[in-house]
Amino acid sequence: MISVSNLSFIYPGNSVPAVDDISFEVPEGEIFGFLGPSGAGKSTTQKVLIRLLQGFQGQVQVMGRPLKEWGKSFYNHVGVGFELPNHFGKLTAMENLKFFSSFYDRPVRGLMELLSRVGLENDADKLVNEFSKGMKMRLNFVRAIMHSPELLFFDEPTSGLDPVNARRIKDLILEQREEGKTIFLTTHVMHDAEELCGRIAFIVNGKIALIDSPRALKLEYGRRLVRVEYFTGEAREEEFPLDGIGGNAGFLRILREENVQAIHTEEATLDEIFIKVTGTALQ
């Protein structure tokens, strides 16, 4: 669905590339995470892929066709959820959606149904100037998916959302994948990436440091240990090797005799892996 080879991009007036000789592929039906701190090159890469930035170096193909050969029909197949929502504030939510839907040469889904899916059904006739950031983000999401595009780009899709609405958006993203859509997700929220993505790429200073699945990364960089927390009048904890844990006498004794409060495997978090691989924190 997306094939990128030796992509570089330098903003006018700068000498340092924002994106520096990166290569990756995204197959059809995958949620591909592009993870990194602010300024790492995430949004620049996305802007190249959605044809907002021209003048890049390297080869980029989208949906089996060189990106530079696509015309306006490209946007019938692509949906974009920008990090900073851009709507017409003096129009209502429904008026915004109807206006943008007129750009597409294909049918759009039921707009009221989509607003309901993101919890905005009672705000359809409210001016967008009166929306909070979270409401604008949810309207932004509806705008991205309303024409059922084959390829979706989301930049920090849960930014500004409370936990309930973040859950709604993530469920809808997973639903898009179940429908066979391909999703390119840029974020610095590792929890979202771990939950949603089949594979992730770590990018820092314009370069990709690593690409793999969250599970493979956690297995590779985690410690093969089990930590048991238990209470004997005071809180205590012990660690045991994961290998052969079923026959570990000390572990089994604690399970039988002590007041066990929690058991954890010592797998690495994606934040820890990112710092280990790149030497850079996400904040």
Summary of the structure (lengths in Angstrom):
residues: 283
radius of gyration: 22.5
end to end distance: 30.8
largest distance: 71.0
contacts: 868
relative contact order: 0.15
helix: 36%
strand: 28%
